[in-house]
Amino acid sequence: MLFLIILILSFICSYFLPWWFVAVIAFFAGLAIGKKPGGAFLAGFLAIFVAWAILALLKSEPNDNILATRVAHLMQLPNWITLLIAASFIGGLVGGMAALSGALIRKAYKK
């Protein structure tokens, strides 16, 4: 449930708001319904990872991945897919840490 909420809200809000707003979404979702801190981290990580990968593909496919390939070569990565995975991994860490923080605050105030 937490995964789907973070995924849908971050996917929609990424079109209108700055990149860091996914952390706010993951934090408040983890605060509201995060039961276990480990599960909250995993849900936040996977949701943002998937959302950013899909968004990057939607932005990159119309131009045949030309810009992504050039940026990957600038960063000395083998191809654009590696760049996509690296960017999604960074976003996943942001979302996971935010959801973990929310779940830990919920756990601290619940006692």
N, CA, C and O atoms as a GROMACS GRO file, in nm:
protein
  444
    1MET      N    1   0.081  -0.119   0.000
    1MET     CA    2   0.000   0.000   0.000
    1MET      C    3   0.086   0.126   0.000
    1MET      O    4   0.062   0.220  -0.076
    2LEU      N    5   0.189   0.126   0.087
    2LEU     CA    6   0.280   0.240   0.095
    2LEU      C    7   0.352   0.259  -0.038
    2LEU      O    8   0.371   0.372  -0.084
    3PHE      N    9   0.394   0.148  -0.099
    3PHE     CA   10   0.461   0.153  -0.228
    3PHE      C   11   0.374   0.221  -0.333
    3PHE      O   12   0.420   0.310  -0.405
    4LEU      N   13   0.249   0.181  -0.342
    4LEU     CA   14   0.160   0.237  -0.444
    4LEU      C   15   0.131   0.385  -0.421
    4LEU      O   16   0.125   0.463  -0.516
    5ILE      N   17   0.113   0.424  -0.295
    5ILE     CA   18   0.086   0.564  -0.266
    5ILE      C   19   0.204   0.652  -0.305
    5ILE      O   20   0.187   0.756  -0.369
    6ILE      N   21   0.324   0.609  -0.266
    6ILE     CA   22   0.442   0.687  -0.300
    6ILE      C   23   0.464   0.689  -0.451
    6ILE      O   24   0.496   0.794  -0.507
    7LEU      N   25   0.445   0.576  -0.516
    7LEU     CA   26   0.466   0.568  -0.660
    7LEU      C   27   0.372   0.660  -0.736
    7LEU      O   28   0.416   0.737  -0.821
    8ILE      N   29   0.245   0.652  -0.707
    8ILE     CA   30   0.146   0.731  -0.781
    8ILE      C   31   0.163   0.880  -0.754
    8ILE      O   32   0.164   0.960  -0.847
    9LEU      N   33   0.176   0.918  -0.627
    9LEU     CA   34   0.189   1.060  -0.595
    9LEU      C   35   0.319   1.120  -0.649
    9LEU      O   36   0.318   1.232  -0.700
   10SER      N   37   0.428   1.047  -0.640
   10SER     CA   38   0.555   1.100  -0.690
   10SER      C   39   0.556   1.106  -0.842
   10SER      O   40   0.614   1.197  -0.901
   11PHE      N   41   0.493   1.010  -0.907
   11PHE     CA   42   0.486   1.012  -1.053
   11PHE      C   43   0.406   1.133  -1.102
   11PHE      O   44   0.447   1.200  -1.196
   12ILE      N   45   0.294   1.160  -1.037
   12ILE     CA   46   0.211   1.274  -1.077
   12ILE      C   47   0.280   1.406  -1.044
   12ILE      O   48   0.283   1.497  -1.127
   13CYS      N   49   0.334   1.417  -0.924
   13CYS     CA   50   0.394   1.544  -0.880
   13CYS      C   51   0.525   1.575  -0.951
   13CYS      O   52   0.567   1.691  -0.954
   14SER      N   53   0.591   1.477  -1.007
   14SER     CA   54   0.718   1.501  -1.075
   14SER      C   55   0.702   1.584  -1.202
   14SER      O   56   0.800   1.641  -1.250
   15TYR      N   57   0.584   1.591  -1.255
   15TYR     CA   58   0.561   1.674  -1.373
   15TYR      C   59   0.550   1.823  -1.338
   15TYR      O   60   0.576   1.908  -1.422
   16PHE      N   61   0.511   1.854  -1.214
   16PHE     CA   62   0.480   1.992  -1.178
   16PHE      C   63   0.573   2.051  -1.074
   16PHE      O   64   0.590   2.173  -1.069
   17LEU      N   65   0.635   1.968  -0.990
   17LEU     CA   66   0.712   2.015  -0.876
   17LEU      C   67   0.860   1.977  -0.893
   17LEU      O   68   0.893   1.895  -0.978
   18PRO      N   69   0.948   2.037  -0.813
   18PRO     CA   70   1.091   2.006  -0.823
   18PRO      C   71   1.121   1.861  -0.786
   18PRO      O   72   1.037   1.793  -0.727
   19TRP      N   73   1.240   1.816  -0.821
   19TRP     CA   74   1.277   1.676  -0.801
   19TRP      C   75   1.274   1.635  -0.655
   19TRP      O   76   1.240   1.521  -0.624
   20TRP      N   77   1.309   1.726  -0.564
   20TRP     CA   78   1.320   1.691  -0.423
   20TRP      C   79   1.185   1.673  -0.356
   20TRP      O   80   1.179   1.628  -0.241
   21PHE      N   81   1.076   1.706  -0.423
   21PHE     CA   82   0.945   1.692  -0.362
   21PHE      C   83   0.908   1.545  -0.341
   21PHE      O   84   0.820   1.515  -0.260
   22VAL      N   85   0.974   1.454  -0.412
   22VAL     CA   86   0.948   1.312  -0.388
   22VAL      C   87   0.986   1.273  -0.246
   22VAL      O   88   0.926   1.182  -0.189
   23ALA      N   89   1.086   1.341  -0.189
   23ALA     CA   90   1.124   1.314  -0.050
   23ALA      C   91   1.013   1.356   0.046
   23ALA      O   92   0.987   1.288   0.145
   24VAL      N   93   0.949   1.466   0.017
   24VAL     CA   94   0.839   1.513   0.100
   24VAL      C   95   0.723   1.413   0.094
   24VAL      O   96   0.663   1.380   0.196
   25ILE      N   97   0.692   1.367  -0.026
   25ILE     CA   98   0.585   1.269  -0.042
   25ILE      C   99   0.617   1.140   0.032
   25ILE      O  100   0.532   1.087   0.104
   26ALA      N  101   0.739   1.089   0.015
   26ALA     CA  102   0.778   0.964   0.081
   26ALA      C  103   0.780   0.980   0.233
   26ALA      O  104   0.740   0.889   0.305
   27PHE      N  105   0.825   1.096   0.281
   27PHE     CA  106   0.828   1.120   0.425
   27PHE      C  107   0.688   1.116   0.485
   27PHE      O  108   0.664   1.046   0.582
   28PHE      N  109   0.597   1.192   0.426
   28PHE     CA  110   0.462   1.197   0.483
   28PHE      C  111   0.387   1.066   0.464
   28PHE      O  112   0.304   1.031   0.548
   29ALA      N  113   0.415   0.994   0.357
   29ALA     CA  114   0.353   0.862   0.341
   29ALA      C  115   0.407   0.765   0.446
   29ALA      O  116   0.332   0.688   0.505
   30GLY      N  117   0.538   0.770   0.470
   30GLY     CA  118   0.596   0.686   0.574
   30GLY      C  119   0.547   0.724   0.712
   30GLY      O  120   0.527   0.638   0.798
   31LEU      N  121   0.526   0.853   0.734
   31LEU     CA  122   0.474   0.901   0.862
   31LEU      C  123   0.329   0.856   0.883
   31LEU      O  124   0.290   0.819   0.993
   32ALA      N  125   0.251   0.861   0.776
   32ALA     CA  126   0.109   0.828   0.787
   32ALA      C  127   0.083   0.679   0.799
   32ALA      O  128   0.003   0.637   0.883
   33ILE      N  129   0.150   0.598   0.716
   33ILE     CA  130   0.115   0.455   0.714
   33ILE      C  131   0.236   0.362   0.722
   33ILE      O  132   0.221   0.242   0.697
   34GLY      N  133   0.352   0.414   0.755
   34GLY     CA  134   0.470   0.328   0.765
   34GLY      C  135   0.466   0.243   0.892
   34GLY      O  136   0.479   0.297   1.002
   35LYS      N  137   0.448   0.114   0.879
   35LYS     CA  138   0.438   0.026   0.995
   35LYS      C  139   0.577  -0.012   1.046
   35LYS      O  140   0.608   0.012   1.163
   36LYS      N  141   0.660  -0.069   0.960
   36LYS     CA  142   0.794  -0.111   0.998
   36LYS      C  143   0.895  -0.023   0.924
   36LYS      O  144   0.878   0.003   0.805
   37PRO      N  145   0.998   0.022   0.993
   37PRO     CA  146   1.097   0.109   0.928
   37PRO      C  147   1.166   0.043   0.808
   37PRO      O  148   1.188   0.109   0.706
   38GLY      N  149   1.200  -0.083   0.818
   38GLY     CA  150   1.265  -0.152   0.707
   38GLY      C  151   1.174  -0.162   0.586
   38GLY      O  152   1.218  -0.143   0.472
   39GLY      N  153   1.049  -0.193   0.610
   39GLY     CA  154   0.953  -0.200   0.501
   39GLY      C  155   0.925  -0.065   0.439
   39GLY      O  156   0.903  -0.054   0.318
   40ALA      N  157   0.927   0.040   0.522
   40ALA     CA  158   0.907   0.175   0.471
   40ALA      C  159   1.023   0.216   0.380
   40ALA      O  160   1.002   0.275   0.275
   41PHE      N  161   1.146   0.183   0.423
   41PHE     CA  162   1.262   0.215   0.339
   41PHE      C  163   1.251   0.144   0.205
   41PHE      O  164   1.271   0.205   0.100
   42LEU      N  165   1.220   0.016   0.208
   42LEU     CA  166   1.212  -0.062   0.084
   42LEU      C  167   1.101  -0.010  -0.006
   42LEU      O  168   1.120   0.000  -0.128
   43ALA      N  169   0.986   0.022   0.051
   43ALA     CA  170   0.875   0.075  -0.029
   43ALA      C  171   0.911   0.210  -0.090
   43ALA      O  172   0.884   0.234  -0.208
   44GLY      N  173   0.971   0.298  -0.011
   44GLY     CA  174   1.011   0.428  -0.063
   44GLY      C  175   1.118   0.417  -0.169
   44GLY      O  176   1.112   0.486  -0.272
   45PHE      N  177   1.216   0.331  -0.146
   45PHE     CA  178   1.324   0.313  -0.244
   45PHE      C  179   1.269   0.261  -0.376
   45PHE      O  180   1.297   0.317  -0.482
   46LEU      N  181   1.193   0.153  -0.369
   46LEU     CA  182   1.142   0.092  -0.493
   46LEU      C  183   1.044   0.182  -0.566
   46LEU      O  184   1.045   0.187  -0.689
   47ALA      N  185   0.960   0.253  -0.493
   47ALA     CA  186   0.861   0.339  -0.557
   47ALA      C  187   0.928   0.453  -0.634
   47ALA      O  188   0.892   0.479  -0.749
   48ILE      N  189   1.024   0.519  -0.572
   48ILE     CA  190   1.092   0.630  -0.640
   48ILE      C  191   1.183   0.578  -0.749
   48ILE      O  192   1.196   0.641  -0.854
   49PHE      N  193   1.246   0.463  -0.727
   49PHE     CA  194   1.330   0.403  -0.832
   49PHE      C  195   1.247   0.376  -0.958
   49PHE      O  196   1.287   0.412  -1.068
   50VAL      N  197   1.133   0.314  -0.940
   50VAL     CA  198   1.046   0.282  -1.054
   50VAL      C  199   0.991   0.409  -1.117
   50VAL      O  200   0.989   0.422  -1.240
   51ALA      N  201   0.946   0.504  -1.035
   51ALA     CA  202   0.890   0.628  -1.089
   51ALA      C  203   0.993   0.705  -1.170
   51ALA      O  204   0.963   0.752  -1.279
   52TRP      N  205   1.115   0.719  -1.118
   52TRP     CA  206   1.217   0.794  -1.190
   52TRP      C  207   1.263   0.722  -1.315
   52TRP      O  208   1.294   0.785  -1.416
   53ALA      N  209   1.268   0.588  -1.310
   53ALA     CA  210   1.306   0.513  -1.430
   53ALA      C  211   1.201   0.532  -1.540
   53ALA      O  212   1.235   0.553  -1.657
   54ILE      N  213   1.074   0.525  -1.504
   54ILE     CA  214   0.968   0.544  -1.603
   54ILE      C  215   0.968   0.686  -1.657
   54ILE      O  216   0.955   0.707  -1.778
   55LEU      N  217   0.983   0.784  -1.568
   55LEU     CA  218   0.985   0.923  -1.613
   55LEU      C  219   1.105   0.951  -1.704
   55LEU      O  220   1.092   1.022  -1.804
   56ALA      N  221   1.219   0.896  -1.670
   56ALA     CA  222   1.338   0.916  -1.754
   56ALA      C  223   1.320   0.851  -1.890
   56ALA      O  224   1.360   0.907  -1.992
   57LEU      N  225   1.259   0.734  -1.893
   57LEU     CA  226   1.232   0.670  -2.022
   57LEU      C  227   1.132   0.749  -2.105
   57LEU      O  228   1.146   0.761  -2.226
   58LEU      N  229   1.030   0.803  -2.039
   58LEU     CA  230   0.931   0.883  -2.112
   58LEU      C  231   0.992   1.009  -2.170
   58LEU      O  232   0.952   1.054  -2.277
   59LYS      N  233   1.090   1.067  -2.101
   59LYS     CA  234   1.155   1.188  -2.152
   59LYS      C  235   1.263   1.156  -2.256
   59LYS      O  236   1.288   1.237  -2.345
   60SER      N  237   1.325   1.040  -2.245
   60SER     CA  238   1.439   1.008  -2.329
   60SER      C  239   1.402   0.937  -2.459
   60SER      O  240   1.471   0.953  -2.560
   61GLU      N  241   1.297   0.862  -2.460
   61GLU     CA  242   1.260   0.786  -2.579
   61GLU      C  243   1.222   0.870  -2.701
   61GLU      O  244   1.256   0.832  -2.813
   62PRO      N  245   1.153   0.982  -2.685
   62PRO     CA  246   1.116   1.059  -2.804
   62PRO      C  247   1.234   1.108  -2.887
   62PRO      O  248   1.218   1.131  -3.007
   63ASN      N  249   1.352   1.126  -2.827
   63ASN     CA  250   1.467   1.171  -2.905
   63ASN      C  251   1.568   1.059  -2.926
   63ASN      O  252   1.686   1.085  -2.950
   64ASP      N  253   1.522   0.936  -2.919
   64ASP     CA  254   1.606   0.817  -2.940
   64ASP      C  255   1.726   0.812  -2.847
   64ASP      O  256   1.832   0.761  -2.884
   65ASN      N  257   1.711   0.862  -2.727
   65ASN     CA  258   1.811   0.856  -2.621
   65ASN      C  259   1.942   0.926  -2.658
   65ASN      O  260   2.048   0.891  -2.606
   66ILE      N  261   1.936   1.024  -2.747
   66ILE     CA  262   2.057   1.093  -2.790
   66ILE      C  263   2.121   1.170  -2.675
   66ILE      O  264   2.240   1.155  -2.649
   67LEU      N  265   2.041   1.251  -2.605
   67LEU     CA  266   2.096   1.329  -2.494
   67LEU      C  267   2.144   1.239  -2.382
   67LEU      O  268   2.250   1.264  -2.324
   68ALA      N  269   2.069   1.136  -2.349
   68ALA     CA  270   2.109   1.044  -2.243
   68ALA      C  271   2.240   0.973  -2.278
   68ALA      O  272   2.324   0.951  -2.191
   69THR      N  273   2.257   0.938  -2.403
   69THR     CA  274   2.380   0.874  -2.447
   69THR      C  275   2.498   0.969  -2.435
   69THR      O  276   2.606   0.929  -2.392
   70ARG      N  277   2.479   1.094  -2.472
   70ARG     CA  278   2.587   1.193  -2.462
   70ARG      C  279   2.624   1.221  -2.317
   70ARG      O  280   2.742   1.233  -2.284
   71VAL      N  281   2.525   1.231  -2.231
   71VAL     CA  282   2.553   1.254  -2.089
   71VAL      C  283   2.624   1.132  -2.030
   71VAL      O  284   2.716   1.147  -1.950
   72ALA      N  285   2.583   1.012  -2.070
   72ALA     CA  286   2.649   0.890  -2.022
   72ALA      C  287   2.796   0.888  -2.064
   72ALA      O  288   2.882   0.848  -1.985
   73HIS      N  289   2.824   0.930  -2.186
   73HIS     CA  290   2.963   0.935  -2.231
   73HIS      C  291   3.043   1.041  -2.156
   73HIS      O  292   3.160   1.021  -2.126
   74LEU      N  293   2.980   1.154  -2.124
   74LEU     CA  294   3.047   1.257  -2.045
   74LEU      C  295   3.083   1.206  -1.906
   74LEU      O  296   3.188   1.241  -1.851
   75MET      N  297   2.998   1.123  -1.850
   75MET     CA  298   3.022   1.069  -1.717
   75MET      C  299   3.101   0.938  -1.722
   75MET      O  300   3.117   0.871  -1.620
   76GLN      N  301   3.150   0.903  -1.839
   76GLN     CA  302   3.230   0.782  -1.864
   76GLN      C  303   3.155   0.654  -1.826
   76GLN      O  304   3.212   0.561  -1.771
   77LEU      N  305   3.027   0.653  -1.858
   77LEU     CA  306   2.945   0.534  -1.840
   77LEU      C  307   2.934   0.464  -1.975
   77LEU      O  308   2.942   0.530  -2.078
   78PRO      N  309   2.916   0.334  -1.976
   78PRO     CA  310   2.914   0.261  -2.103
   78PRO      C  311   2.796   0.294  -2.196
   78PRO      O  312   2.812   0.296  -2.318
   79ASN      N  313   2.679   0.318  -2.138
   79ASN     CA  314   2.562   0.347  -2.222
   79ASN      C  315   2.457   0.423  -2.141
   79ASN      O  316   2.474   0.447  -2.022
   80TRP      N  317   2.350   0.460  -2.208
   80TRP     CA  318   2.246   0.541  -2.144
   80TRP      C  319   2.166   0.461  -2.042
   80TRP      O  320   2.108   0.520  -1.950
   81ILE      N  321   2.162   0.331  -2.055
   81ILE     CA  322   2.088   0.248  -1.959
   81ILE      C  323   2.155   0.253  -1.822
   81ILE      O  324   2.088   0.255  -1.719
   82THR      N  325   2.287   0.254  -1.822
   82THR     CA  326   2.360   0.266  -1.696
   82THR      C  327   2.333   0.400  -1.630
   82THR      O  328   2.319   0.408  -1.508
   83LEU      N  329   2.324   0.505  -1.710
   83LEU     CA  330   2.289   0.637  -1.658
   83LEU      C  331   2.148   0.636  -1.598
   83LEU      O  332   2.126   0.692  -1.491
   84LEU      N  333   2.055   0.573  -1.665
   84LEU     CA  334   1.918   0.562  -1.616
   84LEU      C  335   1.914   0.488  -1.483
   84LEU      O  336   1.843   0.530  -1.391
   85ILE      N  337   1.987   0.380  -1.472
   85ILE     CA  338   1.989   0.302  -1.347
   85ILE      C  339   2.054   0.382  -1.235
   85ILE      O  340   2.007   0.380  -1.122
   86ALA      N  341   2.163   0.452  -1.266
   86ALA     CA  342   2.232   0.532  -1.164
   86ALA      C  343   2.144   0.645  -1.113
   86ALA      O  344   2.135   0.668  -0.992
   87ALA      N  345   2.077   0.715  -1.204
   87ALA     CA  346   1.989   0.824  -1.163
   87ALA      C  347   1.870   0.771  -1.083
   87ALA      O  348   1.830   0.832  -0.984
   88SER      N  349   1.815   0.660  -1.125
   88SER     CA  350   1.702   0.601  -1.052
   88SER      C  351   1.745   0.552  -0.914
   88SER      O  352   1.669   0.560  -0.818
   89PHE      N  353   1.868   0.500  -0.905
   89PHE     CA  354   1.920   0.454  -0.776
   89PHE      C  355   1.935   0.571  -0.679
   89PHE      O  356   1.902   0.558  -0.561
   90ILE      N  357   1.985   0.684  -0.727
   90ILE     CA  358   1.999   0.802  -0.641
   90ILE      C  359   1.861   0.849  -0.593
   90ILE      O  360   1.844   0.880  -0.476
   91GLY      N  361   1.765   0.854  -0.684
   91GLY     CA  362   1.629   0.890  -0.646
   91GLY      C  363   1.570   0.791  -0.547
   91GLY      O  364   1.500   0.829  -0.453
   92GLY      N  365   1.598   0.663  -0.568
   92GLY     CA  366   1.550   0.561  -0.477
   92GLY      C  367   1.606   0.578  -0.336
   92GLY      O  368   1.534   0.558  -0.238
   93LEU      N  369   1.733   0.614  -0.327
   93LEU     CA  370   1.792   0.639  -0.196
   93LEU      C  371   1.725   0.757  -0.126
   93LEU      O  372   1.700   0.753  -0.005
   94VAL      N  373   1.696   0.862  -0.202
   94VAL     CA  374   1.627   0.978  -0.145
   94VAL      C  375   1.490   0.938  -0.093
   94VAL      O  376   1.453   0.972   0.020
   95GLY      N  377   1.415   0.865  -0.174
   95GLY     CA  378   1.281   0.822  -0.133
   95GLY      C  379   1.284   0.723  -0.017
   95GLY      O  380   1.200   0.730   0.073
   96GLY      N  381   1.379   0.632  -0.020
   96GLY     CA  382   1.390   0.535   0.088
   96GLY      C  383   1.425   0.598   0.221
   96GLY      O  384   1.367   0.564   0.324
   97MET      N  385   1.520   0.690   0.219
   97MET     CA  386   1.559   0.758   0.343
   97MET      C  387   1.446   0.846   0.397
   97MET      O  388   1.427   0.855   0.518
   98ALA      N  389   1.373   0.909   0.307
   98ALA     CA  390   1.261   0.993   0.351
   98ALA      C  391   1.150   0.908   0.412
   98ALA      O  392   1.096   0.943   0.517
   99ALA      N  393   1.116   0.797   0.349
   99ALA     CA  394   1.012   0.709   0.403
   99ALA      C  395   1.058   0.646   0.535
   99ALA      O  396   0.978   0.630   0.627
  100LEU      N  397   1.184   0.611   0.544
  100LEU     CA  398   1.240   0.558   0.668
  100LEU      C  399   1.231   0.660   0.780
  100LEU      O  400   1.196   0.626   0.893
  101SER      N  401   1.263   0.784   0.750
  101SER     CA  402   1.255   0.891   0.850
  101SER      C  403   1.112   0.909   0.900
  101SER      O  404   1.089   0.923   1.020
  102GLY      N  405   1.017   0.908   0.808
  102GLY     CA  406   0.877   0.919   0.847
  102GLY      C  407   0.831   0.804   0.934
  102GLY      O  408   0.761   0.824   1.033
  103ALA      N  409   0.871   0.682   0.898
  103ALA     CA  410   0.832   0.565   0.976
  103ALA      C  411   0.897   0.566   1.114
  103ALA      O  412   0.834   0.525   1.212
  104LEU      N  413   1.022   0.613   1.124
  104LEU     CA  414   1.088   0.618   1.253
  104LEU      C  415   1.027   0.725   1.344
  104LEU      O  416   1.015   0.705   1.464
  105ILE      N  417   0.988   0.837   1.286
  105ILE     CA  418   0.920   0.940   1.366
  105ILE      C  419   0.786   0.889   1.414
  105ILE      O  420   0.746   0.913   1.528
  106ARG      N  421   0.715   0.818   1.328
  106ARG     CA  422   0.586   0.758   1.369
  106ARG      C  423   0.607   0.660   1.483
  106ARG      O  424   0.530   0.659   1.580
  107LYS      N  425   0.710   0.578   1.472
  107LYS     CA  426   0.740   0.480   1.575
  107LYS      C  427   0.779   0.549   1.707
  107LYS      O  428   0.741   0.503   1.814
  108ALA      N  429   0.856   0.658   1.699
  108ALA     CA  430   0.900   0.728   1.820
  108ALA      C  431   0.782   0.793   1.893
  108ALA      O  432   0.777   0.790   2.016
  109TYR      N  433   0.690   0.849   1.819
  109TYR     CA  434   0.577   0.917   1.885
  109TYR      C  435   0.464   0.822   1.921
  109TYR      O  436   0.374   0.859   1.996
  110LYS      N  437   0.466   0.701   1.868
  110LYS     CA  438   0.361   0.605   1.899
  110LYS      C  439   0.377   0.548   2.040
  110LYS      O  440   0.279   0.509   2.104
  111LYS      N  441   0.501   0.545   2.088
  111LYS     CA  442   0.526   0.487   2.222
  111LYS      C  443   0.495   0.582   2.332
  111LYS      O  444   0.510   0.549   2.449
   0.00000   0.00000   0.00000
